[in-house]
C-alpha cells in the first residue's frame, strides 16, 4: 500500500467525497464487499448496504456500480 500512497493522495486531492473518505480512513477495510468488474472505470458494490449514500454509486439492475476514482484505483491496482 505504501508504494500507492502518492497516487492515492493525488486522487483524493482531485475529488470530493460526501462521506469524508471513510474508505481511506479505515485503511480500505470497508471495501471488502466491493468487487472489481471487467469495466475499466467501475467497480461493483452490490453487497454494500450503504452504497446509496455515496455520490459515486448508482443502481444498475439489482446491483450498485461505483465510479469513485479512489475505489476504482484501489480495486484495480491494489486489492486484486
N, C-alpha and C positions, 0 to 999 in steps of 0.2 A: 504494500500500500504506500510505503514511503516514496517509492520511485514515481508514483502517480500524484503525489501531493501538489506539485506545482500546477499540473493540468487541472486537477480538481479545484484548486483555489482560483484559477483563471476562469473556469466555467462558472463558478459561483459569483465571481465579480461581474460577470456579464449577464446575470439573470436576476429576477426577483423570485421570491418564494413566499407564498402566503401562509405556509406552515413553518416558517423560520428555520429552514434547513434541518429539520428534525432528523432526517436520514443521516446527514453528515455528523450531527452531534451525537448520534447513537453509534457511530462507527459503522454505519450501514447495516447494522444488525436487523433493522426493521425491513430490510429488503429481502428477507428470507422467503417471502411469498411472491416475490416479483420474479418473473421468468423472462429470459431472453426470447426473442422471436426471430423469425427469418427476415423480418422487416428491418431495414437499416436504421431508421430513426424512431423506432417504437419498442417498448417492452410491454409485457402483459402483467397486469396486477389484478387479475380476476378474483383471487382469493384474499385480497387485501380489503378488509371490511371498511376502511376509511378512505378508499380510493376516491370517492366522490368529493372529498374535501380538497383535493389537490387541483389547482387550476390547470395542471398539465394533463390530467387524465380525462377520458371521455368514454362513455358507454358505447361499445361496439358489439352488437348482438347481445350475448349474455356475459360478456367479459368487459373489463375495463382495459383500455390501452393507455399507455403513458408516453408522453412525448417530452418529459422533463429531460433537459440536456444532461443533468447530473446523473439521473437514474440510468439513462441510456449509456453514458460513458462507463459507469461503474459495471453495469451488467455485461456490456460488450467487451470490456477491457480488463476487468479485474476478477469478477465473480463468474468465471467460466466453468 
